Amino acid sequence: MSKKVRVAVIGCGGIANGKHMPSLAKLDTVEMVAFCDIVTERAEKAAAKFGTAEAKTYEDYREVFKDASIDVVHVCTPNDSHAVITIAALEAGKHVMCEKPIAKTAEDARRMVETAKRTGKKLTVGYNNRYRPDSLHLKKVIEDGTLGEIYFTKAHAIRRRAVPTWGVFLDEEKQGGGPLIDIGTHALDMALWMMNNYEPKVVLGTAYHKLSQKENAANAWGPWDPKKFTVEDSAFAMITMKNGATIILESSWALNTLDVKEARVSLSGTEGGADMNDGLRINGEEHSRLYTHSVDLKSGGVAFYEGKSESDADIEARLWIDAVLNDTEPVVTPEQALVVSEILEAVYESSRTGKAVYFE
């Protein structure tokens, strides 16, 4: 591979402009050489802002993969096209960073994992909340054994009124679901990763279409059109793992609640607990006394050091490109992302059938 990693971005919309391209642009090991979007102007705008002088633009992702000099592809398209684009990129010999969730369906996700294995190419998924200072610190605390065996976790992805009314977020056909697959996926990924437990046994879930049908509703991004709101407005689940651990997963874009928190977890273990409700707090018992420690995340830590700070998106991009350059395993493995999607799909299925979904 050349000294600089040559990157193509497929899908030059919100997530590419808000996260992927600005973070890749900060890396001197990266050149963004190809930009693809079904709206030509978006690809041209991205190329002008982030691309090399000779960067090319495309309307058809298949044309991108004919360029043998491209090393890495970032897939930033709606959920329903993640699998087809990622698989084509892997087959063409490219490493792939796919935006979350890995795919619209678990079956698609399984095909992506299989293709990565068969081609020997790297595949990772954009679960950037793992790289926040509180997440990185909590992971270390857990690995030190401070919490013991974690057997009860709450995965929070609750907004009071923040329905994304742009793009295809409300379109079930394109996205596969609403807040559960959009932001619930981040919270569930964090829960499984913190627990280091990827073996679900049974899922019982409910998805609601309660507030989505209100006209002229108050919303952070303006009122939604009830006729176009085809996904759930909230979804909840109880997940029991094979070792007996329980995860409560809660997600909403619109819910009458003041208890709002997004991409946060609360953990309870045999030796201690932790939550991200009010900063990062660790709780436990020492010398027959209960303690609660609030962690100061401003001093030290991975994300912050003298004179420089990195966002979670910047760390994600840096560690991903490092994995490509050094031929190491990415932080988020496709197998982990597959389990997240299998559980999310089980929540939707359980809600539809009114029955618990058992894993083999």
N, C-alpha and C positions, 0 to 999 in steps of 0.2 A: 504493500500500500504506500502511496505517496506520503510525504511528510505531512501535508495538510489533508484532512479528511474532507472529501468532496461530498456535499450534502444537497439533496433535492427535497423540496417541500411540496407535498401534494395537498391542496386545499389551503388557500391563502385568505381565510376568513378570520373570525374573531379570535379563536384560540391560537392560531399561527401568529397573528400580529400581537396578541396580548402576552404570549408566553414563549413559544418556541423560537421565533426568529430573533427577537431582541436578546435572548439568552445565548443563542448560538453566535450572534454577532460579536459578543464579548470575548469569544475564545479565539486566540491566535492560531490554534491548531485546525480551525475550520474555514472552509470556503463554501458559501452558498452559491451553487452554480446552476440550479434549475428550479423553476417555480411553475406549478401547474394548478389551474383552476378552471372550472367550467365557465366562469365569467372571466374573459380574457383580461379585462381592465384590472381585476384584482391581482392577477399574476404579474402584470406589467408594473403595477404600483409597488408590489413586494420586491420585484427584481431591481427596480430603480433605487429603493431604499436600502435593501439588505444584500443585494447580489454583487458578484464580482463584475468587472467591466464587460466581460464576455458572457455573462449569465444568459441562459436561454429561457423562454417562456413557452408553455404548452397548454393545450386544452384537453388533451387525451393522455392520461397517466401512462398508458401502454407505450407511448412514444418516448417517454422519459427513460424507461428501463432499457431502451436500445443503446443508450450511452454507457459504454463499458467503463468509462472513467469515474462514474458516480459510485461512491462507497456506501453511503448511508441515505436512507429515505425516511423522512418524517411524515406520517400519515395523519392529517388534521382535518378529516372530512366527517360528515354525519355517520352515526354508528352503523347504518346498514351497509356502508361500503368499506368499512375497516377490513373485513376478511378478504374480499376479492382483491383489493389493492395491495394489502400486506403480502398475501400469498404470491401474487404476481411479482412483487419486488424481491421476495426471498428466492423464488425460482430463478430470477434474473441475477442472483448472486449478490444482492444488496443486504446489508444489515438494516433493521427496521426499528424505529421508535414509533409506536402507535399511540395516539391519544386515548385516554380512558373512555369508556370501558373497553376491554380488548376487542369485543365484538357485540353485535346486537343479540346474538343467540349463543348459547353454550356450544351447540354443534359447530357453529362457525369458529368459535374460539378453539375447539379441539383440533379442527383442521389447521388452524394457524400454528398451534403448538407442534403438531405432527410435521408440518412443512419445515419449520425452523430446525427441528431435530434432524430431519432427512437431509436438508441442504447444508447443515453445519453453520448456518448463519445466525447471528444474534438477533433476538427479538425482545424488546422491552415495552412497557406500557406506562403512560404518563400519570402515575400516582405521585404527584409532586408534594403532597402534604407530608410524606415521609421525611422530607428534607427541612422542615421547619425546625427552628432551634428547640422548641419544646418537645417535638417528636424525637429528634436525635438524642436529646438528653434523657428522655424517658426510656428509650430503647436501651441505653447504657445502664440505667438504673435497674431495668428488668434483667439484663444479661448479668449484672452483678449478683442477682439473687435476692435483691431487697424486697421484692413482692412475693417471693416463693412461687408456688404453683398458682397460676391465674385461672380461676374457675368461674368467675362471673364478670362479664363486660357489657357496658352499654356503648353502642356506636351511635353518635348523634349527628344528624344532618337536618336540623329543623330551622326553617325560615318562617316568619309570621306572614309576610306578604312580599315575596320576591319571585314572581313568576317571570321567567325569561320569555318575552313576547316577540323576540326577533328570530330570524333564521328558521330552523325546523324543530325547535325544542318541543313544540306542542303537537308534533306530528308523530303518531305512534308507529306508522309505517316506516318512517325514516330512522327514528330513534329507538324504538322498541319499548319505550316507557317514559315516565316523567321524572320526578325528583328521586325515585329509588335508583334508577339506572344512571342519573346525572350526578347527584351529590351524595346519595346513599352509598354509591360505589366507593367513594373516597373514605367514608367513615368505616365501612366494612373492611376495606383493604387495610386500614390502620389497625383495626381490632385484631384481624387474623395475624398481621405482621408482629404486633406487640406480643400477642400470645404465642407466636410461632406455632400455630395450630391450623392445619389445613385439611382436617378430616371431619367434615360435617356428617351427622347421622340423620337428623330429621329437622325439617323446617315447617313452621306453621305461620302463615302470613295473611295480611289483609291489605288491600289497596282501595282507596276511596276516591270517588268523583263527587264530592260534596260542595266545595266552594267554587269549583271550576265552572259551574253553570250559572253563576251570578253575573248579572249585567252591570257594567260600569263599576266594577269592584276597585277598591283602593289597592294600588300595587306600586312597588318601587319603580317599575319601568312602564307605567301607564296601564290602562285597563286592557284586559284580554278579550278576545272574541270567543264566547262560549261555544260557538259552532265549530271553531277550529281547535278547541282544547280537547283533544281526543285521548290524552294520557291522564294518568291518575294525578290528583293534586297532593296526595299524601299516601304513605305506605309504611306498614309496621310489621315486624316479624320477631318470633322467638326461634333461635337456632340452637339446637343441642348438638354438641360435638361428640365424637366417638368416645372420648375419654370422660364424658359426663359434664364438661364445661358448658355454660350457657351464655349466649350472646343475645342481647335485646337490641334490635336495629330499628331506628326511627328516622323517617325522612319526610320532609314536606316542603313544598314551595308556598303553600297557602294553608294556614292552620290558625285557629283562634287560640293563641297561646302567647305568653310572654317569656316562656322558657326556651329562648332561641340560642342555638349553638350549631356550628357547621364544621364538619370534618374534625370532630373532637371525640375522644374516648374517655370513659371512666372504667377503671380496672380494679377488681378485688381479688387478692391472692391470699395464700395461707399465712404469709409473713407481713404483708402490708398492702396498701392500696394507693391509687393515684387518680387524679382527675385533671382535666384541662378546662374546667368551668370558669375559673377565675385566675388566669395564669396557670402555671403548673404547680400542683400541690401533691406532696407525697405524705401518706398517713400510715401510722403503725403503732406498735407498742414496744416500749423499751423500759426495762427495769420496773415492770408492773405499772407503767404510766403510759397513757396515750399521747402520741405526738402528731402534729401536723406541721410539715415544713413547706414553706412557699419558696420555690426555686427562683433565684435571680438569674434571668436568662440574658441580661444585658452585658454581664461581664464574662469574658471568655467564651468557650464553646466553639463548635465547629464553624458556625455561620459568621461569627464576628471576631475579627482580630484587628490589631492596631492599624488604623488608617483605611480599612477596607471592610465592606460588608457585602454579603452575597444573599440574594433572595433564594427562596426554595426552588424557584424555576431555574436560576443560575446554577445552583448546586446540581440539580437534576441533569441539566445539559452537560455540565463539566464531567460528572461521574460517568455519564453514558458514553461520551466521546472517549474518555479514559479507558473504559471497558473495551471499546472498539480498537483503540491504539495498542493496548497492552494485552489484548486477547484474554480478558478476564470475564467472569460472569457479571451481567448487569445487576444492579441493586434490586430492581423489580424483575423477577423472572416470569416468563410467560405461563409457567405452570401455576404460580401463585395467582396471577390475574385470571386464569381459567377457573380456579375454585371460586373466586369472587363472583364471576359471571354465572357459574352453576348455582350458587346460592341465590343470587338475585332472580334468576329464572324460576327457581323453586318457590320463591315468595309470590311471584305473579301466578304461578300454577296453583299454589295453595289457595290464593285469594279467589281465583276463578272457580275452583272445584269445591271449595269449602272443606278440603281435607288436608291433612298433613302430608308432606312429601318426604319419602324415605330415600336415603342414598344407599347404594349397594354396600 
